[in-house]
Amino acid sequence: MSKQSRRTFIKKSTAAGIGVSALGAIGFSAKSYGRILGANDRLNVAIAGLGRRLGAFYEPIGLKSSNVQLLYLCDVMDKQLTRAAENFSNHIDYQPKLEKSILKVLEDNDLDILINATPDHWHAPGTWLALDHGKHVYVEKPCSHNPREGELLIALQKKYGKVVQMGNQQRSAPESREIIKAIHDGAIGKTYKAVAFYSNARGRVINPSPAPIPEGLDWELFQGPAPRKPYMHDTWDYNWHWYGWDYGTAETGNNATHELDVARWALGVTYPSHVMVDAGKYHFVDDGWTMYDTMEATFKFSNGSTIVWDGKSRNNYNTYGADRGTIIFGSEGSVFVNRNGYKHYDRSGKLIKDSSSAGNEAGTALGGGGDMSTRHVVNFFNAVRGTEKQNSNIEEGAISTLLCHLANISYRTGETLACDSSSGRITNSKKAMELWSREYEKGWEPPKV
């Protein structure tokens, strides 16, 4: 079957799916029909970025019911490629191609999907390159490195009509979906506030110093869209999160994305009207960590709602009884929700329902994955086929990520931000709006939309 024929079949099979029971009546069982469909709607997948999130993709790709073929494993570091191939051999019975360049991977016309698990500065550029090559994209959080990139992803998804989904996997957790629906149906009355939080005990990081490029690393390609810099010791392996703003988005982009997304989802709000931040570096003050390690951010919305972010990267005191989660307050009660389920309380504080998850999604441990990630990736696969509605489209992911960027901008400028509540754009500070985008290496500039 040609690629165009296969594409046409996948599109048509979406409509045909509603007639499975009718087909059974004329001689096809649902099981037989599934085999016929499965032979023709297989999706070809590449994973770019084989670091700590790799474990999230073993199960959804390995499941026979996913009906996907892993064509490529892609990473700028040789040892990441070999490690990923070895690990995937426990989940699939064939060998994907190993390729260092995402640009070469995207040239393959047989490829349907890019899973973009690269460092933050590659998330949006990798996504828009994939869209330009006709691919659907599952992009890890945060979906952008700066606010302008989020705007572009929303516009480019509409332009190309492809499925783009961010890795805000709690949107696919059954317990979270259940309680958010209940909140929207009035279970705790009129909502007015959410507190999103994260506590971890990250330790000292190395002070970066000039060093030879590690063996097997394509440093040029690692930098990609970012302005060129000499290599500094220990940058490429995770510590890029903390060594300035060239590659990372600090802990807020790294983890607040998840909890702020749940808070915004629960309250039913989009762009804030004001953002205020109190943040600083208070632990291991002489180490290589260059931004805040502690932040409290307050987001005000035009409907009167408030979201508070309480992020402690290097103090693991569980202020709220857990290492991460979201508390939603309403006129008639409150809800605590995290990756382990939810607890619903009435206004007097009495526990009404305790719905604990049997899931195994990672909390604050590096890397991870689990049933929640599996559901989210499978939901994405099925959305590509047109057989399932996305649990979270890229617009939802981009708006939640924008809250993180606004908090970072408020920290970096020392200003309280006033924002246009219809777009999130900063209205009271030219200095802050200068951080709306970034400087790109020549030849890597964003597309015009």
Disulfide bonds with the S-S distance in Angstrom:
none
